[in-house]
Amino acid sequence: MYPIKYVVAVANDEHNSLAILQRRPGETLQQLLERLDAAIDLAWTADQVTDEINTAPARAKQR
């Protein structure tokens, strides 16, 4: 069996992702779940999705 590379917490409603968080070094499960709860609240109140996994790649500088 392979080790788990990333621990993530995901929340979604019936249509959209609300939050996708990656566990930080030294972060406890309780802390991760508290961040998830805050991210869900942000999604519902400010319509802002938190996604720490699917980030946009850095753009190359144009010459």
QUIHU-V414613 format. One record per helix or strand of 3 or more residues. SS is the DSSP state (h for helix, s for strand). FROM is the first residue (numbers start at 1). LEN is the number of residues. Records with the same first field share a line. If there is no record, write none. Layout:
SS=FROM-LEN / FROM-LEN
This chain:
s=8-5 / 17-6
h=29-18
